[in-house]
Amino acid sequence: MLIYLIFVFIFGLIIGSFLNCVIWRIYKNQSFMSGRSYCPNCKHALAWYDLVPVLSYVLLMGKCRYCKKKISLQYPLVELATALIFVAIYNFLGVNILQGFDFNFYYVLFLWAITAILIVAFVFDLKHYIIPDSVTFSGIIISVIWIVFAFSQNFYTTKDLIDFFAAGLGAAIFFFLIWFFSKGKAIGFGDVKLAFLLGLVLGLPNIFVALFVSFLLGAIIGLILIALKKKKMKSAIPFGPFLIISTFIAFFYGQEIINWYFSLSLR
């Protein structure tokens, strides 16, 4: 079991390195399917030993080998985050490759793909205050394909099918109303599309947990930033990262949070 977790961790590091490339290429409106990786500052093509996830960053002491420009901490953080979430999902689902291609095997592949998309969306929204449609729509398409596939293989029932699409539409409508009545000041329209994606991924009732936690996190972080004088009351704060963090919390701990909530209400 440990050897599988190590393999998944290394695989996650590699995917995380690729996601850093995707984030940069999308920002620069360049294809990430071709062309060698290069330093954003000096444009020097990077050798394979400059691209070893995390290790290259540590050995180079966070600087470009060629121009000595500081490398953003985003690169090792994205690689580590991707690897850790991949391992957490694999371990949470209890996948055993030796058991063959069962539901959990296919499900973990789907969740890894969605994790990659959400990490790109997280970083992009955090840095640029926007979530590219190409990222969100890719996640929506993959989610719809997964739901239909799982239903066709009798992994999901008709009720499951309804729950996932109801969660997506319900979350999207909720955010659309916030966007519409605030005239785009409270949230961006990208959050509406992201909410639809997250509803498709989580389904009912976990989408409710994700929405609740996202607003709670947003309020707490917002107050902390204001207290530290990093932001003002009217300052814009991207909401996508809170939604994405809350999605992972809801996935791993959604049922426990729901049980805890109802235990309080019954006292």
C-alpha positions, 0 to 999 in steps of 0.5 A: 500500500505504501509503495502505491502512495509513494507512486501517487505522490510522485505522479502528483508532483509531475502533474503539478509541474505540468499545471504550473506550465498550463497556468503560465501558458494560459496567461500568455495565451500560448499552447501548453501542448507544444514547445519547451518550458522556459524561464519567464524572465530570461526566456532561456529554455529549461533543461530536464534537470531544471524541471524536477518537481520541488527538488530543482527549486530547492537545489537552485535555491529558488533562482533561475539557473541562467539569469538568477531571477527569483522563481515564484514560490507558486511552483513548488507549492502547486507541485506539493499541493497537487501531490498531497491532494492526489494522495489524499483522494487515493487513500480516501477512496481506498483504491486497490489497483490489484482489484481491477477497474472497479468504480473507485478506480475510475472515480479516482481518475475523474477526481484527479482530473478535476483536482488538476482543473481546480488547482489551475482555477485556484491559482489563476483566480488568486493571481489574476482575479479571473477564471478562464472559461477554458478551464471551467468548461473543461471541468464541466465537460469532464464532469458531465462525461463522468456522470453519464459514464457512471450512470451507464455502468450502473455506478449511479442511480437515476436519483444520483443523476438528478442529485448531481445536476440539481446541485450544479444548477442550484449552486449556479442559480444561487450565485447568478442571483448574487451576481445579478443583484449586486451588478457583479460587485459581490462576485464575478460571473466566473464564480457562477460557472465555477459553482455549476462545476462544483455542484456537478462534482459534489452533488447533493447534499455536499454542495451545501457544505461547500457553499456554507464553508466558502462564505465562512472562510471568505468572511474570516479571511476577509476580516483578517486581511482588513485587520492586518490592513492588507485590504479595505472594506471595499477591496476586491477579494477573489472568491473562487479560491474559497469555493475550491478549498471548501469543495475539498473540505466538503468532499473529505468531511462533508458527511461529518460536518452534516452529522455534526450540524444536525447533532447540534440542532437536535440538542 
